């Protein structure tokens, strides 16, 4: 099913697992002739898998491994990999924390500032492996760090927050203008953190992949 997004733009409706029922039929198809490939802009992926930008699941090494399998793993540029030169000991400590001490210790760990040189280095590590490189920033930090992301050679830019909308009103600071920002970028932008169909359409009209 194709959905009109805006003038000259359309998108295909996606389905969740509970919306699909597989039933027997009189005709079957050879599995070798079935494609589960998908595409963002010029980037094609053979494995229908996008791995969330979370410290608990994506490291540069994980991103490379997923990329070689045909999927896409997104590195969180506000996580431990851009705050610590070697985050492995910190990750091991976090894994061993009990429920009572976890929250307080995590807050302490994430007070370490983000380092721009580590942003560039982590992206370069993934890119050097020859896989499509995707990196994530929150809307609040996009303007500050996006040039570093582009200079490091990221293929896909991901803007993801808890809740992201096409228009944001704030009396505290100038909000990120998604439509202008995406228009001026030469690489595809994925925007995430929308919970409704309508919000997704509004974000797609800014030029984002949602």
C-alpha positions as CSV (number, residue, x, y, z in Angstrom):
1,X,0.0,0.0,0.0
2,X,1.4,3.4,-1.0
3,X,0.8,6.5,1.0
4,X,1.0,10.0,-0.4
5,X,3.4,12.1,1.8
6,X,3.5,15.4,-0.2
7,X,3.9,16.7,-3.7
8,X,5.7,14.1,-5.7
9,X,6.5,12.0,-2.7
10,X,5.1,8.7,-1.5
11,X,5.9,6.0,0.9
12,X,5.0,2.3,1.5
13,X,3.0,1.4,4.5
14,X,4.8,-0.8,7.0
15,X,3.2,-3.6,9.1
16,X,3.9,-4.9,12.5
17,X,4.1,-8.6,13.2
18,X,0.7,-8.8,14.8
19,X,-0.9,-7.4,11.7
20,X,0.4,-10.2,9.5
21,X,-1.0,-13.7,9.3
22,X,0.8,-16.4,7.3
23,X,-1.7,-19.0,6.0
24,X,-1.2,-22.0,3.7
25,X,-2.0,-21.6,0.0
26,X,-2.1,-23.8,-3.1
27,X,1.0,-22.0,-4.4
28,X,4.4,-21.7,-2.7
29,X,7.4,-19.7,-3.8
30,X,11.1,-20.8,-3.7
31,X,12.8,-19.1,-0.7
32,X,15.7,-18.3,-3.0
33,X,13.4,-16.0,-5.0
34,X,12.1,-14.0,-2.1
35,X,13.9,-10.8,-1.2
36,X,13.8,-9.1,2.2
37,X,16.1,-6.3,1.0
38,X,15.2,-2.7,1.7
39,X,16.7,0.7,0.9
40,X,17.3,4.1,2.2
41,X,18.3,6.6,-0.5
42,X,21.2,4.9,-2.4
43,X,21.9,2.5,0.4
44,X,20.6,-1.1,0.0
45,X,20.5,-3.6,2.8
46,X,19.9,-7.3,2.4
47,X,18.9,-8.0,6.0
48,X,15.7,-6.3,7.3
49,X,17.4,-5.2,10.5
50,X,18.0,-1.8,12.1
51,X,19.7,-1.9,15.4
52,X,18.8,0.8,17.9
53,X,21.4,3.4,18.9
54,X,21.9,2.2,22.5
55,X,25.2,1.7,24.4
56,X,23.8,-1.7,25.5
57,X,23.6,-3.1,22.0
58,X,25.8,-1.1,19.5
59,X,29.5,-0.6,19.7
60,X,31.7,0.2,16.6
61,X,32.5,-3.5,16.4
62,X,28.9,-4.5,16.6
63,X,28.0,-1.9,13.9
64,X,30.7,-3.5,11.6
65,X,29.4,-7.0,12.3
66,X,25.8,-6.1,11.6
67,X,26.8,-4.2,8.5
68,X,28.7,-7.2,7.1
69,X,25.7,-9.4,7.6
70,X,23.6,-6.9,5.5
71,X,21.8,-4.9,8.2
72,X,22.3,-1.5,9.7
73,X,23.4,-0.7,13.2
74,X,23.3,2.9,14.5
75,X,26.0,4.2,16.9
76,X,24.9,6.5,19.6
77,X,27.2,9.5,19.5
78,X,26.1,10.6,23.0
79,X,26.9,7.3,24.7
80,X,30.0,5.9,26.4
81,X,31.8,5.4,23.1
82,X,32.2,9.1,22.6
83,X,32.8,9.9,26.3
84,X,35.5,7.5,27.2
85,X,38.7,6.5,25.3
86,X,38.1,2.9,26.4
87,X,34.5,2.4,27.6
88,X,34.8,-1.4,28.0
89,X,35.7,-1.3,31.7
90,X,32.8,1.1,32.3
91,X,30.4,-1.1,30.4
92,X,31.6,-4.1,32.4
93,X,31.0,-2.1,35.6
94,X,27.5,-1.1,34.5
95,X,26.6,-4.7,33.7
96,X,27.5,-5.7,37.3
97,X,25.6,-3.0,39.1
98,X,22.6,-4.0,41.3
99,X,19.2,-2.4,41.0
100,X,19.7,-0.1,44.0
101,X,23.0,1.5,42.9
102,X,22.5,1.4,39.1
103,X,20.7,4.7,38.6
104,X,23.0,6.8,40.7
105,X,26.2,5.3,39.2
106,X,24.9,5.7,35.7
107,X,24.2,9.3,36.2
108,X,27.8,9.8,37.4
109,X,29.2,7.9,34.4
110,X,27.3,10.0,31.9
111,X,28.5,13.3,33.4
112,X,31.8,12.6,31.5
113,X,31.6,15.1,28.6
114,X,31.2,14.1,24.9
115,X,34.5,14.4,23.0
116,X,34.4,15.6,19.4
117,X,37.6,13.7,18.5
118,X,36.0,10.5,19.7
119,X,32.9,11.1,17.5
120,X,35.1,11.3,14.5
121,X,37.2,8.4,15.5
122,X,34.3,6.0,16.1
123,X,32.7,6.9,12.8
124,X,36.0,6.4,11.0
125,X,36.4,2.9,12.7
126,X,33.1,1.7,11.2
127,X,33.6,3.4,7.8
128,X,37.1,1.8,7.5
129,X,35.5,-1.6,7.6
130,X,33.6,-0.9,4.4
131,X,30.0,-0.9,5.7
132,X,27.3,1.7,5.6
133,X,27.9,4.0,8.6
134,X,25.0,5.4,10.6
135,X,25.3,7.7,13.6
136,X,22.8,9.2,16.0
137,X,22.5,12.5,17.8
138,X,19.6,14.0,19.8
139,X,17.8,17.1,18.4
140,X,19.4,19.1,21.3
141,X,23.0,18.3,20.2
142,X,22.5,18.0,16.4
143,X,23.5,21.6,15.6
144,X,26.6,21.4,17.8
145,X,28.1,18.2,16.5
146,X,26.7,17.5,13.0
147,X,29.7,18.9,11.1
148,X,32.0,16.5,13.0
149,X,29.7,13.7,11.9
150,X,29.8,14.8,8.3
151,X,33.5,15.4,8.3
152,X,34.1,11.9,9.6
153,X,32.3,10.4,6.7
154,X,29.0,9.1,8.1
155,X,26.7,7.7,5.4
156,X,23.4,8.2,7.2
157,X,22.6,10.8,9.9
158,X,20.1,9.8,12.6
159,X,18.3,12.3,14.8
160,X,16.5,10.5,17.6
161,X,14.9,11.7,20.8
162,X,12.3,10.5,23.2
163,X,9.7,12.3,21.3
164,X,10.5,14.2,18.1
165,X,8.0,16.3,16.1
166,X,8.2,18.2,12.8
167,X,7.8,21.5,14.7
168,X,9.1,22.4,18.2
169,X,8.2,25.5,20.1
170,X,10.6,26.7,22.8
171,X,11.0,29.9,24.7
172,X,14.4,28.8,26.0
173,X,16.4,28.4,22.8
174,X,16.1,28.3,19.0
175,X,14.7,24.9,18.1
176,X,16.2,22.7,15.4
177,X,14.5,23.5,12.1
178,X,14.2,19.9,10.7
179,X,13.0,20.9,7.2
180,X,15.8,23.4,6.6
181,X,18.5,21.2,8.3
182,X,17.6,18.1,6.2
183,X,17.3,20.1,3.0
184,X,20.9,21.4,3.4
185,X,22.4,18.0,4.2
186,X,23.9,15.9,1.4
187,X,23.3,12.6,3.2
188,X,20.0,10.9,4.1
189,X,18.5,11.7,7.5
190,X,16.5,9.3,9.6
191,X,14.3,10.9,12.4
192,X,13.0,8.7,15.2
193,X,11.0,9.1,18.3
194,X,7.5,9.6,16.9
195,X,4.6,7.6,18.3
196,X,1.7,8.3,15.9
197,X,0.9,7.9,12.2
198,X,0.2,11.6,11.8
199,X,3.5,12.6,13.5
200,X,5.4,10.3,11.2
201,X,3.8,11.8,8.1
202,X,4.7,15.3,9.3
203,X,8.3,14.3,9.9
204,X,8.5,12.6,6.4
205,X,7.3,15.8,4.9
206,X,10.4,17.5,6.2
207,X,12.4,15.1,4.0
208,X,13.2,12.7,6.8
209,X,13.1,8.9,6.7
210,X,11.0,7.9,9.8
